[in-house]
């Protein structure tokens, strides 16, 4: 079990060996985001701005104008809290920066709601030109970061990562495809769309249920075709994020636009600010533990 933030730090160091244009911009939290690994390996390509996220965003945007592939990182709550600066300095100028928000969701635990990224997907997907990624496991995250490093980017990206170690569901050779969902399990009595580090809990919750489980590592652009194909009857979305504006809202938009008949059940943080607690206690209280997810899905399937 490894955290997706660890995959980010390790892959960035690996990719940095062959790509001298990769640079990192940090706002004091490099040890927590794992961006400091890159700084230790390539100190001449690492820029520390201190506790000044707005400044970090401006520096990153400027560096990208000179052809550098820029990764800037902080906690998702702190980084996307500078929404207006991201909007004007990165999104409006279409700067091809990779904005990395770590510590997403309830699972950061005892640090509390001020540290939890719970609305970041909603904020970032609303920005014109912004691609939004939310990988679920260590291996998948390594493939995403490698893809970001290896490809020429024409627009900004937001990469959401978790603090908690998660069970690995993919092999080391997984290849990331932008905008594509991944079928983890096939069933005939409904579909569950999951995004991010909660996927192992979803797999555990549904192991005895006759449902399809689909991992959605790309939130924007969303895989509309897989939603259209599998959305029949009961449709569930599960995310460690507010149910407003994240995966659940994204799937609802596709259903409405495509005239998909079915009932959507959004499982996530339901319009509240959680308190501090252990990740397991918070998941249990707010309905995101494997047994609570199973209970919610089972209750709907039995109706």
TORKOL-4160 file (C-alpha; in steps of 0.2 Angstrom, whole numbers, padded with zeros to 4 digits, m for minus):
303
<pt num="1" X="0000" Y="0000" Z="0000"/>
<pt num="2" X="0007" Y="0017" Z="m0006"/>
<pt num="3" X="0000" Y="0034" Z="m0007"/>
<pt num="4" X="m0003" Y="0043" Z="m0024"/>
<pt num="5" X="0007" Y="0058" Z="m0018"/>
<pt num="6" X="0022" Y="0046" Z="m0016"/>
<pt num="7" X="0020" Y="0040" Z="m0034"/>
<pt num="8" X="0020" Y="0058" Z="m0040"/>
<pt num="9" X="0037" Y="0062" Z="m0031"/>
<pt num="10" X="0045" Y="0046" Z="m0037"/>
<pt num="11" X="0040" Y="0047" Z="m0055"/>
<pt num="12" X="0044" Y="0066" Z="m0057"/>
<pt num="13" X="0062" Y="0061" Z="m0052"/>
<pt num="14" X="0063" Y="0047" Z="m0064"/>
<pt num="15" X="0056" Y="0058" Z="m0078"/>
<pt num="16" X="0068" Y="0072" Z="m0074"/>
<pt num="17" X="0083" Y="0062" Z="m0079"/>
<pt num="18" X="0078" Y="0062" Z="m0097"/>
<pt num="19" X="0069" Y="0079" Z="m0098"/>
<pt num="20" X="0079" Y="0094" Z="m0093"/>
<pt num="21" X="0064" Y="0105" Z="m0096"/>
<pt num="22" X="0055" Y="0099" Z="m0081"/>
<pt num="23" X="0055" Y="0111" Z="m0066"/>
<pt num="24" X="0046" Y="0111" Z="m0049"/>
<pt num="25" X="0039" Y="0126" Z="m0040"/>
<pt num="26" X="0036" Y="0124" Z="m0021"/>
<pt num="27" X="0026" Y="0133" Z="m0008"/>
<pt num="28" X="0034" Y="0127" Z="0008"/>
<pt num="29" X="0026" Y="0110" Z="0008"/>
<pt num="30" X="0037" Y="0100" Z="m0003"/>
<pt num="31" X="0040" Y="0086" Z="0010"/>
<pt num="32" X="0021" Y="0083" Z="0012"/>
<pt num="33" X="0018" Y="0085" Z="m0007"/>
<pt num="34" X="0033" Y="0074" Z="m0011"/>
<pt num="35" X="0039" Y="0088" Z="m0023"/>
<pt num="36" X="0055" Y="0090" Z="m0012"/>
<pt num="37" X="0061" Y="0073" Z="m0019"/>
<pt num="38" X="0063" Y="0082" Z="m0036"/>
<pt num="39" X="0071" Y="0097" Z="m0028"/>
<pt num="40" X="0084" Y="0085" Z="m0019"/>
<pt num="41" X="0088" Y="0077" Z="m0036"/>
<pt num="42" X="0088" Y="0093" Z="m0047"/>
<pt num="43" X="0091" Y="0108" Z="m0035"/>
<pt num="44" X="0094" Y="0119" Z="m0050"/>
<pt num="45" X="0077" Y="0116" Z="m0057"/>
<pt num="46" X="0068" Y="0118" Z="m0040"/>
<pt num="47" X="0061" Y="0135" Z="m0035"/>
<pt num="48" X="0055" Y="0138" Z="m0017"/>
<pt num="49" X="0044" Y="0153" Z="m0015"/>
<pt num="50" X="0039" Y="0150" Z="0003"/>
<pt num="51" X="0021" Y="0151" Z="0010"/>
<pt num="52" X="0015" Y="0161" Z="m0005"/>
<pt num="53" X="0004" Y="0151" Z="m0016"/>
<pt num="54" X="m0002" Y="0166" Z="m0026"/>
<pt num="55" X="0017" Y="0170" Z="m0030"/>
<pt num="56" X="0020" Y="0152" Z="m0034"/>
<pt num="57" X="0006" Y="0152" Z="m0047"/>
<pt num="58" X="0013" Y="0167" Z="m0055"/>
<pt num="59" X="0031" Y="0161" Z="m0056"/>
<pt num="60" X="0025" Y="0144" Z="m0063"/>
<pt num="61" X="0015" Y="0153" Z="m0077"/>
<pt num="62" X="0030" Y="0164" Z="m0081"/>
<pt num="63" X="0041" Y="0149" Z="m0082"/>
<pt num="64" X="0030" Y="0140" Z="m0093"/>
<pt num="65" X="0030" Y="0154" Z="m0106"/>
<pt num="66" X="0049" Y="0150" Z="m0109"/>
<pt num="67" X="0045" Y="0132" Z="m0113"/>
<pt num="68" X="0048" Y="0124" Z="m0096"/>
<pt num="69" X="0036" Y="0110" Z="m0091"/>
<pt num="70" X="0031" Y="0116" Z="m0074"/>
<pt num="71" X="0024" Y="0106" Z="m0059"/>
<pt num="72" X="0018" Y="0117" Z="m0045"/>
<pt num="73" X="0012" Y="0108" Z="m0029"/>
<pt num="74" X="0003" Y="0112" Z="m0012"/>
<pt num="75" X="m0011" Y="0105" Z="m0002"/>
<pt num="76" X="m0027" Y="0105" Z="m0013"/>
<pt num="77" X="m0037" Y="0116" Z="m0001"/>
<pt num="78" X="m0023" Y="0129" Z="m0001"/>
<pt num="79" X="m0019" Y="0129" Z="m0019"/>
<pt num="80" X="m0037" Y="0129" Z="m0026"/>
<pt num="81" X="m0041" Y="0142" Z="m0013"/>
<pt num="82" X="m0031" Y="0154" Z="m0024"/>
<pt num="83" X="m0044" Y="0151" Z="m0037"/>
<pt num="84" X="m0044" Y="0169" Z="m0044"/>
<pt num="85" X="m0025" Y="0168" Z="m0047"/>
<pt num="86" X="m0026" Y="0152" Z="m0055"/>
<pt num="87" X="m0040" Y="0158" Z="m0066"/>
<pt num="88" X="m0031" Y="0174" Z="m0072"/>
<pt num="89" X="m0013" Y="0168" Z="m0072"/>
<pt num="90" X="m0015" Y="0150" Z="m0078"/>
<pt num="91" X="m0032" Y="0147" Z="m0086"/>
<pt num="92" X="m0035" Y="0163" Z="m0094"/>
<pt num="93" X="m0017" Y="0163" Z="m0102"/>
<pt num="94" X="m0019" Y="0144" Z="m0106"/>
<pt num="95" X="m0002" Y="0141" Z="m0097"/>
<pt num="96" X="0003" Y="0123" Z="m0099"/>
<pt num="97" X="0007" Y="0121" Z="m0080"/>
<pt num="98" X="0003" Y="0105" Z="m0070"/>
<pt num="99" X="m0006" Y="0111" Z="m0054"/>
<pt num="100" X="m0004" Y="0097" Z="m0041"/>
<pt num="101" X="m0016" Y="0097" Z="m0027"/>
<pt num="102" X="m0012" Y="0084" Z="m0013"/>
<pt num="103" X="m0021" Y="0079" Z="0003"/>
<pt num="104" X="m0038" Y="0078" Z="m0006"/>
<pt num="105" X="m0053" Y="0072" Z="0003"/>
<pt num="106" X="m0058" Y="0066" Z="0021"/>
<pt num="107" X="m0044" Y="0053" Z="0021"/>
<pt num="108" X="m0031" Y="0066" Z="0027"/>
<pt num="109" X="m0039" Y="0063" Z="0044"/>
<pt num="110" X="m0035" Y="0073" Z="0060"/>
<pt num="111" X="m0028" Y="0088" Z="0051"/>
<pt num="112" X="m0046" Y="0094" Z="0049"/>
<pt num="113" X="m0057" Y="0102" Z="0037"/>
<pt num="114" X="m0045" Y="0117" Z="0034"/>
<pt num="115" X="m0033" Y="0105" Z="0026"/>
<pt num="116" X="m0045" Y="0094" Z="0017"/>
<pt num="117" X="m0047" Y="0097" Z="m0002"/>
<pt num="118" X="m0066" Y="0094" Z="m0003"/>
<pt num="119" X="m0071" Y="0106" Z="m0017"/>
<pt num="120" X="m0056" Y="0106" Z="m0028"/>
<pt num="121" X="m0062" Y="0096" Z="m0042"/>
<pt num="122" X="m0078" Y="0107" Z="m0043"/>
<pt num="123" X="m0067" Y="0123" Z="m0044"/>
<pt num="124" X="m0054" Y="0116" Z="m0056"/>
<pt num="125" X="m0066" Y="0108" Z="m0068"/>
<pt num="126" X="m0076" Y="0125" Z="m0070"/>
<pt num="127" X="m0061" Y="0133" Z="m0077"/>
<pt num="128" X="m0060" Y="0135" Z="m0096"/>
<pt num="129" X="m0046" Y="0124" Z="m0104"/>
<pt num="130" X="m0042" Y="0115" Z="m0088"/>
<pt num="131" X="m0040" Y="0096" Z="m0089"/>
<pt num="132" X="m0043" Y="0088" Z="m0072"/>
<pt num="133" X="m0036" Y="0071" Z="m0067"/>
<pt num="134" X="m0039" Y="0061" Z="m0051"/>
<pt num="135" X="m0029" Y="0044" Z="m0051"/>
<pt num="136" X="m0034" Y="0030" Z="m0039"/>
<pt num="137" X="m0018" Y="0021" Z="m0035"/>
<pt num="138" X="0001" Y="0022" Z="m0034"/>
<pt num="139" X="0004" Y="0013" Z="m0051"/>
<pt num="140" X="m0010" Y="0023" Z="m0060"/>
<pt num="141" X="m0003" Y="0039" Z="m0053"/>
<pt num="142" X="0015" Y="0035" Z="m0059"/>
<pt num="143" X="0008" Y="0031" Z="m0077"/>
<pt num="144" X="m0002" Y="0048" Z="m0076"/>
<pt num="145" X="0014" Y="0058" Z="m0071"/>
<pt num="146" X="0024" Y="0049" Z="m0084"/>
<pt num="147" X="0011" Y="0054" Z="m0097"/>
<pt num="148" X="0011" Y="0072" Z="m0091"/>
<pt num="149" X="0030" Y="0072" Z="m0093"/>
<pt num="150" X="0032" Y="0063" Z="m0109"/>
<pt num="151" X="0018" Y="0073" Z="m0119"/>
<pt num="152" X="0018" Y="0091" Z="m0125"/>
<pt num="153" X="0004" Y="0100" Z="m0116"/>
<pt num="154" X="m0006" Y="0113" Z="m0124"/>
<pt num="155" X="m0017" Y="0118" Z="m0109"/>
<pt num="156" X="m0016" Y="0118" Z="m0090"/>
<pt num="157" X="m0019" Y="0102" Z="m0080"/>
<pt num="158" X="m0025" Y="0099" Z="m0062"/>
<pt num="159" X="m0019" Y="0083" Z="m0054"/>
<pt num="160" X="m0027" Y="0078" Z="m0038"/>
<pt num="161" X="m0018" Y="0066" Z="m0026"/>
<pt num="162" X="m0020" Y="0058" Z="m0009"/>
<pt num="163" X="m0011" Y="0057" Z="0007"/>
<pt num="164" X="m0016" Y="0040" Z="0013"/>
<pt num="165" X="m0008" Y="0023" Z="0007"/>
<pt num="166" X="m0020" Y="0014" Z="m0004"/>
<pt num="167" X="m0021" Y="m0004" Z="m0010"/>
<pt num="168" X="m0014" Y="m0007" Z="m0027"/>
<pt num="169" X="m0026" Y="m0013" Z="m0040"/>
<pt num="170" X="m0016" Y="m0011" Z="m0056"/>
<pt num="171" X="0000" Y="m0018" Z="m0062"/>
<pt num="172" X="0016" Y="m0008" Z="m0065"/>
<pt num="173" X="0013" Y="m0008" Z="m0084"/>
<pt num="174" X="m0003" Y="0001" Z="m0084"/>
<pt num="175" X="m0004" Y="0014" Z="m0097"/>
<pt num="176" X="m0014" Y="0030" Z="m0094"/>
<pt num="177" X="m0026" Y="0036" Z="m0108"/>
<pt num="178" X="m0033" Y="0053" Z="m0106"/>
<pt num="179" X="m0052" Y="0054" Z="m0105"/>
<pt num="180" X="m0055" Y="0035" Z="m0103"/>
<pt num="181" X="m0063" Y="0026" Z="m0089"/>
<pt num="182" X="m0057" Y="0009" Z="m0084"/>
<pt num="183" X="m0069" Y="m0006" Z="m0081"/>
<pt num="184" X="m0063" Y="m0014" Z="m0065"/>
<pt num="185" X="m0078" Y="m0026" Z="m0063"/>
<pt num="186" X="m0093" Y="m0031" Z="m0073"/>
<pt num="187" X="m0110" Y="m0034" Z="m0067"/>
<pt num="188" X="m0128" Y="m0033" Z="m0073"/>
<pt num="189" X="m0138" Y="m0024" Z="m0059"/>
<pt num="190" X="m0132" Y="m0006" Z="m0060"/>
<pt num="191" X="m0115" Y="0003" Z="m0062"/>
<pt num="192" X="m0104" Y="0012" Z="m0049"/>
<pt num="193" X="m0092" Y="0026" Z="m0056"/>
<pt num="194" X="m0078" Y="0029" Z="m0044"/>
<pt num="195" X="m0064" Y="0042" Z="m0044"/>
<pt num="196" X="m0048" Y="0044" Z="m0034"/>
<pt num="197" X="m0041" Y="0035" Z="m0019"/>
<pt num="198" X="m0058" Y="0028" Z="m0013"/>
<pt num="199" X="m0058" Y="0015" Z="m0027"/>
<pt num="200" X="m0051" Y="0001" Z="m0016"/>
<pt num="201" X="m0065" Y="0004" Z="m0004"/>
<pt num="202" X="m0077" Y="0004" Z="m0018"/>
<pt num="203" X="m0070" Y="m0013" Z="m0025"/>
<pt num="204" X="m0072" Y="m0020" Z="m0007"/>
<pt num="205" X="m0089" Y="m0014" Z="m0005"/>
<pt num="206" X="m0095" Y="m0021" Z="m0021"/>
<pt num="207" X="m0086" Y="m0038" Z="m0021"/>
<pt num="208" X="m0103" Y="m0047" Z="m0017"/>
<pt num="209" X="m0114" Y="m0036" Z="m0028"/>
<pt num="210" X="m0119" Y="m0039" Z="m0046"/>
<pt num="211" X="m0114" Y="m0021" Z="m0052"/>
<pt num="212" X="m0101" Y="m0014" Z="m0064"/>
<pt num="213" X="m0087" Y="m0004" Z="m0056"/>
<pt num="214" X="m0078" Y="0009" Z="m0067"/>
<pt num="215" X="m0063" Y="0019" Z="m0062"/>
<pt num="216" X="m0064" Y="0037" Z="m0069"/>
<pt num="217" X="m0046" Y="0045" Z="m0067"/>
<pt num="218" X="m0050" Y="0059" Z="m0079"/>
<pt num="219" X="m0064" Y="0070" Z="m0073"/>
<pt num="220" X="m0062" Y="0083" Z="m0087"/>
<pt num="221" X="m0064" Y="0078" Z="m0101"/>
<pt num="222" X="m0075" Y="0065" Z="m0095"/>
<pt num="223" X="m0078" Y="0048" Z="m0104"/>
<pt num="224" X="m0095" Y="0051" Z="m0110"/>
<pt num="225" X="m0096" Y="0035" Z="m0121"/>
<pt num="226" X="m0093" Y="0024" Z="m0106"/>
<pt num="227" X="m0106" Y="0033" Z="m0096"/>
<pt num="228" X="m0119" Y="0031" Z="m0110"/>
<pt num="229" X="m0115" Y="0013" Z="m0113"/>
<pt num="230" X="m0116" Y="0007" Z="m0094"/>
<pt num="231" X="m0129" Y="0019" Z="m0087"/>
<pt num="232" X="m0145" Y="0009" Z="m0085"/>
<pt num="233" X="m0156" Y="0007" Z="m0070"/>
<pt num="234" X="m0147" Y="0012" Z="m0054"/>
<pt num="235" X="m0131" Y="0023" Z="m0057"/>
<pt num="236" X="m0120" Y="0027" Z="m0042"/>
<pt num="237" X="m0105" Y="0039" Z="m0041"/>
<pt num="238" X="m0093" Y="0038" Z="m0026"/>
<pt num="239" X="m0080" Y="0051" Z="m0022"/>
<pt num="240" X="m0070" Y="0057" Z="m0007"/>
<pt num="241" X="m0076" Y="0075" Z="m0012"/>
<pt num="242" X="m0091" Y="0085" Z="m0011"/>
<pt num="243" X="m0105" Y="0078" Z="m0021"/>
<pt num="244" X="m0108" Y="0095" Z="m0028"/>
<pt num="245" X="m0097" Y="0099" Z="m0043"/>
<pt num="246" X="m0087" Y="0083" Z="m0043"/>
<pt num="247" X="m0089" Y="0066" Z="m0052"/>
<pt num="248" X="m0107" Y="0065" Z="m0047"/>
<pt num="249" X="m0112" Y="0082" Z="m0055"/>
<pt num="250" X="m0101" Y="0077" Z="m0070"/>
<pt num="251" X="m0110" Y="0061" Z="m0073"/>
<pt num="252" X="m0127" Y="0070" Z="m0070"/>
<pt num="253" X="m0123" Y="0082" Z="m0083"/>
<pt num="254" X="m0119" Y="0069" Z="m0096"/>
<pt num="255" X="m0135" Y="0059" Z="m0091"/>
<pt num="256" X="m0146" Y="0075" Z="m0094"/>
<pt num="257" X="m0138" Y="0080" Z="m0110"/>
<pt num="258" X="m0139" Y="0062" Z="m0117"/>
<pt num="259" X="m0156" Y="0059" Z="m0111"/>
<pt num="260" X="m0150" Y="0043" Z="m0101"/>
<pt num="261" X="m0164" Y="0035" Z="m0092"/>
<pt num="262" X="m0159" Y="0029" Z="m0074"/>
<pt num="263" X="m0158" Y="0035" Z="m0056"/>
<pt num="264" X="m0142" Y="0043" Z="m0050"/>
<pt num="265" X="m0136" Y="0041" Z="m0032"/>
<pt num="266" X="m0121" Y="0052" Z="m0028"/>
<pt num="267" X="m0111" Y="0045" Z="m0013"/>
<pt num="268" X="m0098" Y="0058" Z="m0006"/>
<pt num="269" X="m0097" Y="0072" Z="0006"/>
<pt num="270" X="m0115" Y="0079" Z="0006"/>
<pt num="271" X="m0115" Y="0098" Z="0008"/>
<pt num="272" X="m0106" Y="0098" Z="0025"/>
<pt num="273" X="m0089" Y="0103" Z="0033"/>
<pt num="274" X="m0083" Y="0087" Z="0042"/>
<pt num="275" X="m0073" Y="0088" Z="0058"/>
<pt num="276" X="m0056" Y="0081" Z="0063"/>
<pt num="277" X="m0054" Y="0062" Z="0066"/>
<pt num="278" X="m0045" Y="0047" Z="0060"/>
<pt num="279" X="m0048" Y="0043" Z="0041"/>
<pt num="280" X="m0057" Y="0027" Z="0045"/>
<pt num="281" X="m0069" Y="0036" Z="0058"/>
<pt num="282" X="m0072" Y="0050" Z="0045"/>
<pt num="283" X="m0076" Y="0037" Z="0031"/>
<pt num="284" X="m0088" Y="0028" Z="0043"/>
<pt num="285" X="m0097" Y="0043" Z="0049"/>
<pt num="286" X="m0099" Y="0051" Z="0032"/>
<pt num="287" X="m0104" Y="0035" Z="0022"/>
<pt num="288" X="m0088" Y="0032" Z="0013"/>
<pt num="289" X="m0081" Y="0016" Z="0022"/>
<pt num="290" X="m0083" Y="0000" Z="0012"/>
<pt num="291" X="m0097" Y="m0006" Z="0023"/>
<pt num="292" X="m0107" Y="0010" Z="0022"/>
<pt num="293" X="m0105" Y="0011" Z="0003"/>
<pt num="294" X="m0111" Y="m0007" Z="0002"/>
<pt num="295" X="m0126" Y="m0003" Z="0013"/>
<pt num="296" X="m0131" Y="0012" Z="0002"/>
<pt num="297" X="m0129" Y="0003" Z="m0014"/>
<pt num="298" X="m0138" Y="m0013" Z="m0008"/>
<pt num="299" X="m0152" Y="m0003" Z="m0001"/>
<pt num="300" X="m0155" Y="0005" Z="m0018"/>
<pt num="301" X="m0153" Y="m0011" Z="m0027"/>
<pt num="302" X="m0166" Y="m0020" Z="m0016"/>
<pt num="303" X="m0180" Y="m0007" Z="m0019"/>
